[in-house]
Amino acid sequence: MIDSNKIYDVIVVGAGHAGCEAALAAARMGMKTVLFTINMSTVAKMSCNPAIGGLAKGHLVREIDALGGVMGTIIDETGIQFRMLNKSKGPAVWSPRAQADKIEYSERMLHLLETQKNLELKQAMVTGVTIENDKITGVKLFTGSEVRGKSVILTAGTFLNGLIHIGLFSYSAGRDGEFAAKGLTENLVSLGFKSERLKTGTPPRLDGNSIDFDKMTVQPGDAKPQPFSYQTKAINRKQVPCYLTNTVEQTHKILLSGLNRSPLYSGKIIGTGPRYCPSIETKLVRFADKTSHQLYLEPESLRNNEYYVNGYSTSLPEDIQWKAIRTIPGLEKAEITRPGYAIEYDFFPPSQLRPTLETKYIENLYFAGQINGTSGYEEAAAQGLMAAINAVLKLHQQEPFILARSQAYIGVLIDDLITKEITEPYRMFTSLAEYRLLLRQDNADMRLMDYGNSFGLLDKEVYEQFCEKRKLIKDYYEDLQQIRPDLNAMNQILEGQNTSQLKEKENLYKILKRPEITLDKLNGIAEHPLFESNNDNRLMDQVRQQLEIEIKYEGYLARQNQQIERFSKMENHIIPEKIDYSKIKSLSSEAKEKFDQVRPRSIGQASRIAGVSPADISVLLIYLKK
Amino acid sequence: MVITPHNDDTIAAIATPIGTGGLAIIRISGSKTLEIVDKIFKSKHDTDELKSWHIYLGNLFDKKDIIDEVTVSFYRSPRSYTTEDIVEIGCHGGIFVARRILDVILENGARLAEPGEFTKRAFINGRIDLSQAEAVADLIHSKTEISRNISLKHMEGQLYEKIERIRNELIDILSLLEIELDFSEEDIEFVERENFIIKLNHTIEEIEHLINSYSTGKIIKEGINLIIIGKRNVGKSSLLNALLREDRAIVTEIPGTTRDVLEEQLDIKGILFNVIDTAGIAETDDPVEKEGIKRTHGKIERANIVIHVLDFSNTLTKEDQSIISKVESLSNQKGLKIISVINKIDLDKKIEIEKISYFENNIPIVRTSAKTFAGIDDLEDMLYQKAFEGENKYNTSDVIITKKRHVEALKKCSGSLKRALKTSQTGLSSEFISVDLREALDSLGEIIGIVTNEDILKNIFEKFCIGK
């Protein structure tokens, strides 16, 4: 199986959402790549929620797609319910989300991996890395074989010493029903890495035949599903609904009666879980006055009949899970197919990484995904893609690819990871992006496709279409400033939209600034492709949307651009890598320690480190000036 | 505050004000402090080693000569003001002794401290925060009781506390916006826009209140400009002397002695008054007097309070009436506060009080005799009262802004919040309002440190049940 003379360019360990993106990107960039997984039949598995996207996560998927990743196209092919979230808010926080047919998602990914040129998929457990002079030389397998590689990307997910808890029962597993990865943590720790423990959890799955959906509220998807990928022309798959129900007081009573056997409350679990995704028992304890909690039943696949109970993540004993679930309207006869559980796993605090996701201690070794303390398929995929791009660039001795916080959510994600202390599984929120109005899901292509193209990760056709779109937007923007439609015709439209009429001709750019006026309301107002009603295709839709957003929110967008400008001085102020912080006497000891640990790349990054005061930054600036 | 680098320098300076006084203190800070003191000081009790937080009596030497008998207090690092080793040498007052001791210290390896450098070190070494550092600088420069009171409050962090409270209010408000964006799918009741606007308005009011305190703070810190005017020989200089209770201005019987504008500082119940005595206003051909009168007019424009002195023992003249109409018009236009003083009540009355329009316009009239000190206390009361009239109302429990930098940051903050208010009224969604609120928080951060994205999320997770 293993040719010990063969030297791979890139070895990827773990075939989850990070590993698959990493392996595909490396191979597509022309690298001889191998992807190791403990189980070849469970690649890109959705261990928790059968959904892709969501608030801020949808942004990540759009960015992954614009850079040439595959998550967007696969969910478009396998999604069974699409929704654009936050549609009542401004465009910056619209976020696509889709329920996935998780079986098909996984199969589709397997197909891509198996058909990708330069890529080998192999089943094996990796137990360690091999190094020479602090530089990676390959990996060790649990069979004792060694595989040689120029760079290694570790994407181990929750598998490192994974420990599952259901009540006071616990067992070693990477996730439900799969081996945990043993040995790799210990190997890395022996090389000087620091590891810590995190916890996450998942709700029980139910047998659809045992659910009375008539007692629940139907939650349909959008009537006109919006695809994630810029490449997807349309969503053609069968769409199904989700169902909404809620806990009742009796549910709470039963759940609380199991607290004495809860691994979380008995002190058995030591890892920290996510605050934004608490177990149902945590919600009951922390918000005791709430008498009911919403639950969503989400289909896992059209091929099976299992439902995911969103909002009911739990590690209470099996008997309690079962008794409590049957108090819920519509679930009186519910059968649990798989119980909910909590899982603890090792992660490596990502302050040990460079902004390229390469480790600081071992050259050409990269970490991506949950091994860095993140949660979420989208966060993982983004890191996998970025790690692979950087690994390849480094092998080619090219400049690293680092996205700024002002460029992409991916930039925010990685900067947060390497800068901030991770105390719970990290997930993306729109509020983490300072320049939220600019980092929209609609303009991910404008922000990132040039990069994707330069790495050779985008199909030629996709990039050309994007270039056309970009040109149209620029041209039409100028056109709108020039076109001054007939006064009477214009006033007729304005009157219809209950907005004040004009005294003299006005250009369309100014008219579009009015909140009531959108391009579709101006059909036929001028002889221009923008106002031809038969000119409806996805490209034209996108062009119209970009123009409207750019024109309507111009003032706010300009302000955010000014903010970027203001902070760019700090972001561009690079700190030399070899600086000895212990020698800067006037730094507070906390700042010394934090700076030394994080080794910030720029003053901007340094200022975001928790526990660092503005005075510390001043002192650092003074020291650098000397 | 400009921060400049420092390394292992040991610094020294005379810590007491320059001038004659009973005692002077010279302060040394830095790693070489003990080494230097060892070379120049000999304790009377043959102490081998100075103990921290102890005071020693002994002689200070320049080589073999005794310069002075001094006390030496030692504060060992890090339990000192700068967190470095500090020695304070108390010597006899007078500029000469202190200067000579300082010279000896400098010859033995210290460097002369820059102004404010001790405080700067305290700040850089993390002993005090920026607003405390600024308050210390103010304390050093503060001239009167109330001013000292405010500086002390700042040092204890009252400003910090107050602004932190406002900041927490803003974080709460921002959280309300952010949950609508990041947690819109959650089963949470979102706050009505109206409620949000009420909260925002409340915070704006608090900030405006602080901003308004700046004019009071400025008065307390920099003093009130008080000008004394009147025609010649009504006793302006005598009145000033009576207020100062010492002879400073030149007083003679010859009209026009005070040819230039004199400035004095006056402490009335802890309020600092910068008093400007002026040349008498009269028609004159004397070029020196003309220049003096021109300056007087310039000074009136910059004054906060004007005392117009009239002569009890003379009838009102055209000159008196022209001054009255001049200050009354300034009072109407620029809010100049007027006190009229009828001086020389120890002499026989000739003035026709009913002809003075101050009477009708409710401008206070105080009767004094600079010669006998009659009415001087009344004048002091009136000055104190006028100082805090109107927008300068001062309550000793108030937090008052005295720093330009602080008031600028607060103004920026208030501006951002007002924009947020406007944005929220146009019906734009939360992410737009959030831009303004985050800017407001950044402005407060200029005073007490930044708010991170995590601070906001933490607040949300603490207060709302998240996680469907």
Boltz contact constraints between the chains, C-beta under 6 A:
constraints:
  - contact:
      token1: [A, 55]
      token2: [B, 182]
      max_distance: 6.0
  - contact:
      token1: [A, 86]
      token2: [B, 184]
      max_distance: 6.0
  - contact:
      token1: [A, 89]
      token2: [B, 429]
      max_distance: 6.0
  - contact:
      token1: [A, 90]
      token2: [B, 429]
      max_distance: 6.0
  - contact:
      token1: [A, 90]
      token2: [B, 431]
      max_distance: 6.0
  - contact:
      token1: [A, 92]
      token2: [B, 431]
      max_distance: 6.0
  - contact:
      token1: [A, 93]
      token2: [B, 181]
      max_distance: 6.0
  - contact:
      token1: [A, 93]
      token2: [B, 431]
      max_distance: 6.0
  - contact:
      token1: [A, 275]
      token2: [B, 461]
      max_distance: 6.0
  - contact:
      token1: [A, 276]
      token2: [B, 466]
      max_distance: 6.0
  - contact:
      token1: [A, 276]
      token2: [B, 467]
      max_distance: 6.0
  - contact:
      token1: [A, 277]
      token2: [B, 467]
      max_distance: 6.0
  - contact:
      token1: [A, 278]
      token2: [B, 467]
      max_distance: 6.0
  - contact:
      token1: [A, 283]
      token2: [B, 465]
      max_distance: 6.0
  - contact:
      token1: [A, 287]
      token2: [B, 465]
      max_distance: 6.0
  - contact:
      token1: [A, 290]
      token2: [B, 465]
      max_distance: 6.0
  - contact:
      token1: [A, 294]
      token2: [B, 187]
      max_distance: 6.0
  - contact:
      token1: [A, 310]
      token2: [B, 468]
      max_distance: 6.0
  - contact:
      token1: [A, 311]
      token2: [B, 468]
      max_distance: 6.0
  - contact:
      token1: [A, 429]
      token2: [B, 182]
      max_distance: 6.0
  - contact:
      token1: [A, 430]
      token2: [B, 181]
      max_distance: 6.0
  - contact:
      token1: [A, 430]
      token2: [B, 182]
      max_distance: 6.0
  - contact:
      token1: [A, 431]
      token2: [B, 178]
      max_distance: 6.0
  - contact:
      token1: [A, 431]
      token2: [B, 182]
      max_distance: 6.0
  - contact:
      token1: [A, 431]
      token2: [B, 453]
      max_distance: 6.0
  - contact:
      token1: [A, 431]
      token2: [B, 456]
      max_distance: 6.0
  - contact:
      token1: [A, 432]
      token2: [B, 453]
      max_distance: 6.0
  - contact:
      token1: [A, 436]
      token2: [B, 431]
      max_distance: 6.0
  - contact:
      token1: [A, 556]
      token2: [B, 432]
      max_distance: 6.0
  - contact:
      token1: [A, 586]
      token2: [B, 124]
      max_distance: 6.0
  - contact:
      token1: [A, 586]
      token2: [B, 125]
      max_distance: 6.0
  - contact:
      token1: [A, 588]
      token2: [B, 126]
      max_distance: 6.0
  - contact:
      token1: [A, 614]
      token2: [B, 449]
      max_distance: 6.0
  - contact:
      token1: [A, 618]
      token2: [B, 3]
      max_distance: 6.0
  - contact:
      token1: [A, 619]
      token2: [B, 124]
      max_distance: 6.0
  - contact:
      token1: [A, 622]
      token2: [B, 3]
      max_distance: 6.0
  - contact:
      token1: [A, 622]
      token2: [B, 5]
      max_distance: 6.0
  - contact:
      token1: [A, 626]
      token2: [B, 5]
      max_distance: 6.0
